Amino acid sequence: QVRMVESGGGLVQAGGSLRLSCAASGTSLDINAMGWYRQAPGKQREMVAGIPSGGNTNYADSVKGRFTIFRDVSKNTVYLQMNRLQPEATANYYCTAPIGSLRFWGQGTQVPVSS
C-alpha cells in the first residue's frame, strides 16, 4: 500500500523559514515526479512546486525566489524549503506524486504563519 507521509510543519513567525519533508513508501515503481500543494482556509488547493525526476522544477508565482523544492530519488523523498514566510502562506501543505496510473496524496501538514 502506497503511503506518503509529510513532516516538518508547525507554527512559524513571519519572515521565518521551515522545511517540509515527504516520504513515499509501499511501491517498487519509479516515481517520476513529486510535488507540493497547499490549501488555505476557505480556498481551493493550489500547486506550490513540482519536481520531475530529471527536469526543471516549477513554482507558483507567489513563492518563486523564496521556496525551493528538491528531492532524494533514492529515498523517494521530496522536500520543500520555505524561506521568508508570510502570513498568506498559512495553509495545509500536501505532497503528491503520480505512481503508476494513480495519484497519491499525503495527509497534509499544517503551516501557520504568525504576523
Phi, psi and omega in degrees: 000128181285135174228143174233120187238117178271156173206165175105355179287169179153171182291135178219148178278152177305136183092349182274183183232158179205145175240124176263148176232152177212122180249130176261138180217167176087017179220147174255001180281152174291140177257108186283328183214150175221157182201174178235137172237166174216155177223114177275158180304127178078007182237166178281157176293138181228151178288138177253309183199151178221153180215115175282175184290330183217022183234198183280147174284160175222150186223152168293146182303327185290345183242355181303135180087348180241328181252145176226129176256138175208165185216157172247100185299323183294336181253004184050043183236137177239146182236156173225108175271121183244118180244159178050051181293144179238159182305330180291351176276356178301123184184170164273131182253131184238136170264157183208154176201138170279125180230117187067231181261006183241159173250131181248149181232148170280178183277349179096149175225135185277137175230093173271132179246118182270146181270000000 
